[in-house]
Amino acid sequence: MSDQHVPNGPGAPPADTALPGGGAVRPITRWGESVMHRVQEPVTDFDETLRALVADMVATMYAADGVGLAACQIGVDRSVFVFDCPDDDHVRHQGVVCNPVLFLPTGKDRRLDDGEEGCLSLPGAFVDCARPTYARVGGQGLDGEPVSYAGTGLLARCLQHETDHCGGTVFGDRLGKRTRKKLFKEAEAHAEEYPGAWPVAAAEAPTG
């Protein structure tokens, strides 16, 4: 998930991250590629191959200034996502979720936030997208252990956005025709800023 208001800064992840490090930045797969629009294969092997994949996902997420990234966004058909995202109280949450299952409020407990949303796989474009203000995701961690993450605000939006990716849904699928058209028009206007190998070139560019 992309968020223009919460920049992580390109390059290496923050020093205090609890997420796997040492990964390589990969090009981000865009909407329209088949892997982005199908239910992802469940993770069944919790091994070094999975850890290496997740490390690459983490590196790519930070290089792209994202707050979340699913495996399909680097072209890998696996039901797993990573995130580093603040909640409504500005508390930062990080995690890895394999085979995510989403739990949302119902009835009188369900409140919607019609806030702005963007996706790293359609970079540069943001539109309002109604989402429940609270979300919880359960699944498995890197070693297959049960994990659960919950929160409000941007974190709730991120958990929903990334779980959607694992189910083959992009947030444009949740928009009306007119809003979706606006989203694609904005993405087209920023296309030159995000070449095909993005964010690889950005991560490799010298700083200072």
Secondary structure, 3 states (H helix, E strand, C coil): CECCCCCCCCCCCCCCCCCCCCCCCCCCCCCCCHHHHCCCCCCCCCCHHHHHHHHHHHHHHHHCCECEEEHHHHCCCCCEEEEEEECCCCCEEEEEEEEEEEECCCHHHCCEEEEEEEECCEEEEEEEEEEECEEEEEEECCCCCEEEEEEEHHHHHHHHHHHHHHCCCCHHHHCCHHHHHHHHHHHHHCHHHCCCCCCHHHHHCCCC
